[in-house]
């Protein structure tokens, strides 16, 4: 995943962008044997766009910290599971 580094007086912080989060999700989809890929714009809509619209994001995001990794991993696991279930349903 691509991350940018922000140096602060206290420590070095790795910031995960929605674009990099899309790469992570797509890697997980591929590793699960799924052909589906999501565009980076989807991750922006699920994070930053929802925050700017005054809504709760599907994946936690703040301008200072970027995409929250735990939130991303939880959402990705649920998304991959949902996509696998949809694939099984389609094949029946």
PALUMVO-293528 format. One record per atom (N, C-alpha, C): x, y, z; atom name; residue in three letters. Coordinates in nm, 2 decimals. Layout:
N
{u X&v Y&w Z&atom CA&res ALA} .
...
//
This chain:
92
{u 0.08&v -0.12&w 0.00&atom N&res UNK} .
{u 0.00&v 0.00&w 0.00&atom CA&res UNK} .
{u 0.09&v 0.12&w 0.00&atom C&res UNK} .
{u 0.05&v 0.22&w -0.07&atom N&res UNK} .
{u 0.12&v 0.35&w -0.07&atom CA&res UNK} .
{u 0.08&v 0.43&w 0.05&atom C&res UNK} .
{u 0.17&v 0.48&w 0.12&atom N&res UNK} .
{u 0.15&v 0.57&w 0.23&atom CA&res UNK} .
{u 0.24&v 0.69&w 0.22&atom C&res UNK} .
{u 0.19&v 0.80&w 0.28&atom N&res UNK} .
{u 0.28&v 0.91&w 0.29&atom CA&res UNK} .
{u 0.32&v 0.93&w 0.43&atom C&res UNK} .
{u 0.44&v 0.98&w 0.45&atom N&res UNK} .
{u 0.49&v 0.99&w 0.59&atom CA&res UNK} .
{u 0.48&v 1.14&w 0.63&atom C&res UNK} .
{u 0.43&v 1.16&w 0.75&atom N&res UNK} .
{u 0.42&v 1.29&w 0.81&atom CA&res UNK} .
{u 0.51&v 1.29&w 0.93&atom C&res UNK} .
{u 0.60&v 1.38&w 0.94&atom N&res UNK} .
{u 0.69&v 1.39&w 1.05&atom CA&res UNK} .
{u 0.63&v 1.49&w 1.15&atom C&res UNK} .
{u 0.62&v 1.45&w 1.28&atom N&res UNK} .
{u 0.58&v 1.54&w 1.38&atom CA&res UNK} .
{u 0.69&v 1.55&w 1.49&atom C&res UNK} .
{u 0.67&v 1.63&w 1.58&atom N&res UNK} .
{u 0.77&v 1.64&w 1.69&atom CA&res UNK} .
{u 0.78&v 1.51&w 1.77&atom C&res UNK} .
{u 0.66&v 1.44&w 1.78&atom N&res UNK} .
{u 0.66&v 1.32&w 1.86&atom CA&res UNK} .
{u 0.70&v 1.20&w 1.79&atom C&res UNK} .
{u 0.66&v 1.18&w 1.66&atom N&res UNK} .
{u 0.69&v 1.06&w 1.59&atom CA&res UNK} .
{u 0.66&v 1.07&w 1.44&atom C&res UNK} .
{u 0.69&v 0.96&w 1.37&atom N&res UNK} .
{u 0.66&v 0.95&w 1.23&atom CA&res UNK} .
{u 0.53&v 0.88&w 1.22&atom C&res UNK} .
{u 0.44&v 0.94&w 1.14&atom N&res UNK} .
{u 0.31&v 0.88&w 1.12&atom CA&res UNK} .
{u 0.29&v 0.84&w 0.97&atom C&res UNK} .
{u 0.24&v 0.72&w 0.95&atom N&res UNK} .
{u 0.21&v 0.68&w 0.81&atom CA&res UNK} .
{u 0.07&v 0.70&w 0.78&atom C&res UNK} .
{u 0.04&v 0.78&w 0.68&atom N&res UNK} .
{u -0.10&v 0.82&w 0.64&atom CA&res UNK} .
{u -0.14&v 0.74&w 0.52&atom C&res UNK} .
{u -0.25&v 0.67&w 0.53&atom N&res UNK} .
{u -0.30&v 0.58&w 0.42&atom CA&res UNK} .
{u -0.41&v 0.66&w 0.35&atom C&res UNK} .
{u -0.39&v 0.68&w 0.22&atom N&res UNK} .
{u -0.49&v 0.76&w 0.14&atom CA&res UNK} .
{u -0.60&v 0.66&w 0.09&atom C&res UNK} .
{u -0.72&v 0.72&w 0.06&atom N&res UNK} .
{u -0.82&v 0.63&w 0.00&atom CA&res UNK} .
{u -0.78&v 0.56&w -0.13&atom C&res UNK} .
{u -0.69&v 0.63&w -0.21&atom N&res UNK} .
{u -0.63&v 0.56&w -0.33&atom CA&res UNK} .
{u -0.56&v 0.44&w -0.29&atom C&res UNK} .
{u -0.47&v 0.45&w -0.19&atom N&res UNK} .
{u -0.39&v 0.33&w -0.14&atom CA&res UNK} .
{u -0.49&v 0.23&w -0.08&atom C&res UNK} .
{u -0.59&v 0.27&w -0.01&atom N&res UNK} .
{u -0.69&v 0.18&w 0.04&atom CA&res UNK} .
{u -0.75&v 0.09&w -0.07&atom C&res UNK} .
{u -0.78&v 0.16&w -0.18&atom N&res UNK} .
{u -0.84&v 0.08&w -0.29&atom CA&res UNK} .
{u -0.75&v -0.03&w -0.34&atom C&res UNK} .
{u -0.62&v 0.00&w -0.34&atom N&res UNK} .
{u -0.52&v -0.10&w -0.38&atom CA&res UNK} .
{u -0.52&v -0.21&w -0.28&atom C&res UNK} .
{u -0.53&v -0.19&w -0.15&atom N&res UNK} .
{u -0.54&v -0.29&w -0.05&atom CA&res UNK} .
{u -0.66&v -0.38&w -0.07&atom C&res UNK} .
{u -0.78&v -0.32&w -0.09&atom N&res UNK} .
{u -0.90&v -0.39&w -0.12&atom CA&res UNK} .
{u -0.89&v -0.48&w -0.24&atom C&res UNK} .
{u -0.84&v -0.42&w -0.35&atom N&res UNK} .
{u -0.82&v -0.50&w -0.47&atom CA&res UNK} .
{u -0.73&v -0.62&w -0.46&atom C&res UNK} .
{u -0.62&v -0.60&w -0.38&atom N&res UNK} .
{u -0.53&v -0.71&w -0.35&atom CA&res UNK} .
{u -0.60&v -0.82&w -0.27&atom C&res UNK} .
{u -0.69&v -0.78&w -0.18&atom N&res UNK} .
{u -0.76&v -0.88&w -0.10&atom CA&res UNK} .
{u -0.86&v -0.95&w -0.19&atom C&res UNK} .
{u -0.93&v -0.88&w -0.28&atom N&res UNK} .
{u -1.02&v -0.94&w -0.37&atom CA&res UNK} .
{u -0.95&v -1.05&w -0.46&atom C&res UNK} .
{u -0.84&v -1.01&w -0.51&atom N&res UNK} .
{u -0.76&v -1.10&w -0.59&atom CA&res UNK} .
{u -0.71&v -1.22&w -0.52&atom C&res UNK} .
{u -0.66&v -1.20&w -0.39&atom N&res UNK} .
{u -0.62&v -1.32&w -0.31&atom CA&res UNK} .
{u -0.73&v -1.41&w -0.28&atom C&res UNK} .
{u -0.86&v -1.36&w -0.28&atom N&res UNK} .
{u -0.97&v -1.44&w -0.25&atom CA&res UNK} .
{u -1.02&v -1.51&w -0.38&atom C&res UNK} .
{u -0.96&v -1.49&w -0.49&atom N&res UNK} .
{u -0.99&v -1.55&w -0.61&atom CA&res UNK} .
{u -1.11&v -1.48&w -0.68&atom C&res UNK} .
{u -1.13&v -1.36&w -0.65&atom N&res UNK} .
{u -1.24&v -1.28&w -0.71&atom CA&res UNK} .
{u -1.19&v -1.19&w -0.82&atom C&res UNK} .
{u -1.26&v -1.18&w -0.93&atom N&res UNK} .
{u -1.22&v -1.09&w -1.04&atom CA&res UNK} .
{u -1.26&v -0.95&w -1.02&atom C&res UNK} .
{u -1.35&v -0.92&w -0.93&atom N&res UNK} .
{u -1.40&v -0.79&w -0.91&atom CA&res UNK} .
{u -1.29&v -0.70&w -0.86&atom C&res UNK} .
{u -1.29&v -0.57&w -0.91&atom N&res UNK} .
{u -1.20&v -0.47&w -0.87&atom CA&res UNK} .
{u -1.27&v -0.34&w -0.84&atom C&res UNK} .
{u -1.23&v -0.27&w -0.74&atom N&res UNK} .
{u -1.30&v -0.14&w -0.71&atom CA&res UNK} .
{u -1.22&v -0.03&w -0.76&atom C&res UNK} .
{u -1.28&v 0.08&w -0.81&atom N&res UNK} .
{u -1.20&v 0.20&w -0.85&atom CA&res UNK} .
{u -1.17&v 0.28&w -0.73&atom C&res UNK} .
{u -1.06&v 0.35&w -0.73&atom N&res UNK} .
{u -1.02&v 0.44&w -0.62&atom CA&res UNK} .
{u -1.13&v 0.54&w -0.58&atom C&res UNK} .
{u -1.21&v 0.58&w -0.68&atom N&res UNK} .
{u -1.31&v 0.68&w -0.65&atom CA&res UNK} .
{u -1.41&v 0.62&w -0.55&atom C&res UNK} .
{u -1.43&v 0.49&w -0.55&atom N&res UNK} .
{u -1.52&v 0.43&w -0.46&atom CA&res UNK} .
{u -1.48&v 0.45&w -0.31&atom C&res UNK} .
{u -1.35&v 0.44&w -0.29&atom N&res UNK} .
{u -1.29&v 0.46&w -0.16&atom CA&res UNK} .
{u -1.30&v 0.60&w -0.11&atom C&res UNK} .
{u -1.28&v 0.69&w -0.21&atom N&res UNK} .
{u -1.30&v 0.84&w -0.17&atom CA&res UNK} .
{u -1.45&v 0.86&w -0.13&atom C&res UNK} .
{u -1.54&v 0.80&w -0.21&atom N&res UNK} .
{u -1.68&v 0.82&w -0.17&atom CA&res UNK} .
{u -1.71&v 0.76&w -0.03&atom C&res UNK} .
{u -1.65&v 0.65&w 0.00&atom N&res UNK} .
{u -1.68&v 0.58&w 0.13&atom CA&res UNK} .
{u -1.61&v 0.65&w 0.24&atom C&res UNK} .
{u -1.52&v 0.73&w 0.22&atom N&res UNK} .
{u -1.44&v 0.80&w 0.33&atom CA&res UNK} .
{u -1.46&v 0.95&w 0.32&atom C&res UNK} .
{u -1.38&v 1.02&w 0.25&atom N&res UNK} .
{u -1.37&v 1.16&w 0.25&atom CA&res UNK} .
{u -1.50&v 1.23&w 0.20&atom C&res UNK} .
{u -1.56&v 1.18&w 0.10&atom N&res UNK} .
{u -1.68&v 1.24&w 0.05&atom CA&res UNK} .
{u -1.80&v 1.23&w 0.15&atom C&res UNK} .
{u -1.81&v 1.12&w 0.22&atom N&res UNK} .
{u -1.91&v 1.11&w 0.32&atom CA&res UNK} .
{u -1.89&v 1.21&w 0.44&atom C&res UNK} .
{u -1.76&v 1.22&w 0.48&atom N&res UNK} .
{u -1.73&v 1.31&w 0.59&atom CA&res UNK} .
{u -1.76&v 1.45&w 0.55&atom C&res UNK} .
{u -1.72&v 1.49&w 0.43&atom N&res UNK} .
{u -1.75&v 1.63&w 0.38&atom CA&res UNK} .
{u -1.90&v 1.66&w 0.36&atom C&res UNK} .
{u -1.98&v 1.55&w 0.34&atom N&res UNK} .
{u -2.12&v 1.56&w 0.33&atom CA&res UNK} .
{u -2.19&v 1.56&w 0.47&atom C&res UNK} .
{u -2.11&v 1.55&w 0.57&atom N&res UNK} .
{u -2.17&v 1.55&w 0.71&atom CA&res UNK} .
{u -2.22&v 1.41&w 0.75&atom C&res UNK} .
{u -2.18&v 1.31&w 0.67&atom N&res UNK} .
{u -2.23&v 1.17&w 0.70&atom CA&res UNK} .
{u -2.12&v 1.09&w 0.76&atom C&res UNK} .
{u -2.16&v 0.98&w 0.83&atom N&res UNK} .
{u -2.06&v 0.89&w 0.88&atom CA&res UNK} .
{u -2.00&v 0.81&w 0.77&atom C&res UNK} .
{u -1.86&v 0.80&w 0.76&atom N&res UNK} .
{u -1.80&v 0.73&w 0.66&atom CA&res UNK} .
{u -1.81&v 0.58&w 0.68&atom C&res UNK} .
{u -1.81&v 0.50&w 0.57&atom N&res UNK} .
{u -1.82&v 0.36&w 0.58&atom CA&res UNK} .
{u -1.69&v 0.30&w 0.64&atom C&res UNK} .
{u -1.58&v 0.37&w 0.61&atom N&res UNK} .
{u -1.44&v 0.34&w 0.65&atom CA&res UNK} .
{u -1.39&v 0.47&w 0.72&atom C&res UNK} .
{u -1.35&v 0.45&w 0.84&atom N&res UNK} .
{u -1.30&v 0.57&w 0.92&atom CA&res UNK} .
{u -1.19&v 0.64&w 0.85&atom C&res UNK} .
{u -1.20&v 0.77&w 0.84&atom N&res UNK} .
{u -1.10&v 0.86&w 0.77&atom CA&res UNK} .
{u -1.10&v 0.99&w 0.84&atom C&res UNK} .
{u -0.98&v 1.05&w 0.86&atom N&res UNK} .
{u -0.96&v 1.19&w 0.91&atom CA&res UNK} .
{u -0.85&v 1.25&w 0.82&atom C&res UNK} .
{u -0.86&v 1.38&w 0.80&atom N&res UNK} .
{u -0.75&v 1.44&w 0.72&atom CA&res UNK} .
{u -0.61&v 1.43&w 0.78&atom C&res UNK} .
{u -0.61&v 1.42&w 0.91&atom N&res UNK} .
{u -0.48&v 1.41&w 0.98&atom CA&res UNK} .
{u -0.42&v 1.27&w 0.98&atom C&res UNK} .
{u -0.51&v 1.17&w 0.99&atom N&res UNK} .
{u -0.46&v 1.03&w 1.00&atom CA&res UNK} .
{u -0.49&v 0.95&w 0.88&atom C&res UNK} .
{u -0.57&v 1.00&w 0.79&atom N&res UNK} .
{u -0.60&v 0.93&w 0.66&atom CA&res UNK} .
{u -0.70&v 0.81&w 0.70&atom C&res UNK} .
{u -0.69&v 0.71&w 0.62&atom N&res UNK} .
{u -0.78&v 0.59&w 0.64&atom CA&res UNK} .
{u -0.73&v 0.51&w 0.76&atom C&res UNK} .
{u -0.82&v 0.48&w 0.84&atom N&res UNK} .
{u -0.79&v 0.40&w 0.96&atom CA&res UNK} .
{u -0.77&v 0.25&w 0.92&atom C&res UNK} .
{u -0.66&v 0.20&w 0.94&atom N&res UNK} .
{u -0.63&v 0.06&w 0.90&atom CA&res UNK} .
{u -0.72&v -0.04&w 0.95&atom C&res UNK} .
{u -0.75&v -0.04&w 1.08&atom N&res UNK} .
{u -0.84&v -0.14&w 1.14&atom CA&res UNK} .
{u -0.98&v -0.13&w 1.08&atom C&res UNK} .
{u -1.03&v -0.01&w 1.06&atom N&res UNK} .
{u -1.16&v 0.01&w 0.99&atom CA&res UNK} .
{u -1.16&v -0.04&w 0.85&atom C&res UNK} .
{u -1.05&v -0.02&w 0.78&atom N&res UNK} .
{u -1.03&v -0.07&w 0.64&atom CA&res UNK} .
{u -1.03&v -0.22&w 0.64&atom C&res UNK} .
{u -0.96&v -0.28&w 0.73&atom N&res UNK} .
{u -0.95&v -0.43&w 0.73&atom CA&res UNK} .
{u -1.08&v -0.49&w 0.76&atom C&res UNK} .
{u -1.15&v -0.43&w 0.85&atom N&res UNK} .
{u -1.29&v -0.48&w 0.89&atom CA&res UNK} .
{u -1.38&v -0.47&w 0.77&atom C&res UNK} .
{u -1.39&v -0.35&w 0.71&atom N&res UNK} .
{u -1.48&v -0.33&w 0.60&atom CA&res UNK} .
{u -1.44&v -0.42&w 0.48&atom C&res UNK} .
{u -1.31&v -0.44&w 0.46&atom N&res UNK} .
{u -1.26&v -0.52&w 0.34&atom CA&res UNK} .
{u -1.30&v -0.67&w 0.37&atom C&res UNK} .
{u -1.29&v -0.72&w 0.49&atom N&res UNK} .
{u -1.32&v -0.86&w 0.52&atom CA&res UNK} .
{u -1.47&v -0.88&w 0.49&atom C&res UNK} .
{u -1.56&v -0.78&w 0.53&atom N&res UNK} .
{u -1.70&v -0.79&w 0.51&atom CA&res UNK} .
{u -1.73&v -0.78&w 0.36&atom C&res UNK} .
{u -1.66&v -0.69&w 0.29&atom N&res UNK} .
{u -1.69&v -0.67&w 0.15&atom CA&res UNK} .
{u -1.65&v -0.80&w 0.07&atom C&res UNK} .
{u -1.53&v -0.86&w 0.10&atom N&res UNK} .
{u -1.49&v -0.98&w 0.03&atom CA&res UNK} .
{u -1.59&v -1.09&w 0.05&atom C&res UNK} .
{u -1.63&v -1.11&w 0.18&atom N&res UNK} .
{u -1.73&v -1.21&w 0.21&atom CA&res UNK} .
{u -1.86&v -1.19&w 0.13&atom C&res UNK} .
{u -1.90&v -1.07&w 0.12&atom N&res UNK} .
{u -2.02&v -1.04&w 0.05&atom CA&res UNK} .
{u -2.01&v -1.07&w -0.10&atom C&res UNK} .
{u -1.89&v -1.04&w -0.16&atom N&res UNK} .
{u -1.87&v -1.06&w -0.30&atom CA&res UNK} .
{u -1.86&v -1.21&w -0.32&atom C&res UNK} .
{u -1.80&v -1.29&w -0.23&atom N&res UNK} .
{u -1.80&v -1.43&w -0.25&atom CA&res UNK} .
{u -1.94&v -1.49&w -0.24&atom C&res UNK} .
{u -2.02&v -1.44&w -0.15&atom N&res UNK} .
{u -2.16&v -1.49&w -0.14&atom CA&res UNK} .
{u -2.24&v -1.46&w -0.26&atom C&res UNK} .
{u -2.22&v -1.34&w -0.32&atom N&res UNK} .
{u -2.29&v -1.30&w -0.44&atom CA&res UNK} .
{u -2.24&v -1.40&w -0.56&atom C&res UNK} .
{u -2.12&v -1.43&w -0.56&atom N&res UNK} .
{u -2.07&v -1.52&w -0.67&atom CA&res UNK} .
{u -2.13&v -1.66&w -0.66&atom C&res UNK} .
{u -2.14&v -1.71&w -0.54&atom N&res UNK} .
{u -2.20&v -1.84&w -0.51&atom CA&res UNK} .
{u -2.35&v -1.83&w -0.56&atom C&res UNK} .
{u -2.42&v -1.73&w -0.52&atom N&res UNK} .
{u -2.56&v -1.71&w -0.55&atom CA&res UNK} .
{u -2.58&v -1.71&w -0.70&atom C&res UNK} .
{u -2.49&v -1.64&w -0.77&atom N&res UNK} .
{u -2.50&v -1.63&w -0.92&atom CA&res UNK} .
{u -2.48&v -1.76&w -0.99&atom C&res UNK} .
{u -2.40&v -1.84&w -0.93&atom N&res UNK} .
{u -2.37&v -1.97&w -1.00&atom CA&res UNK} .
{u -2.47&v -2.08&w -0.97&atom C&res UNK} .
{u -2.56&v -2.05&w -0.88&atom N&res UNK} .
{u -2.67&v -2.15&w -0.85&atom CA&res UNK} .
{u -2.78&v -2.15&w -0.94&atom C&res UNK} .
//
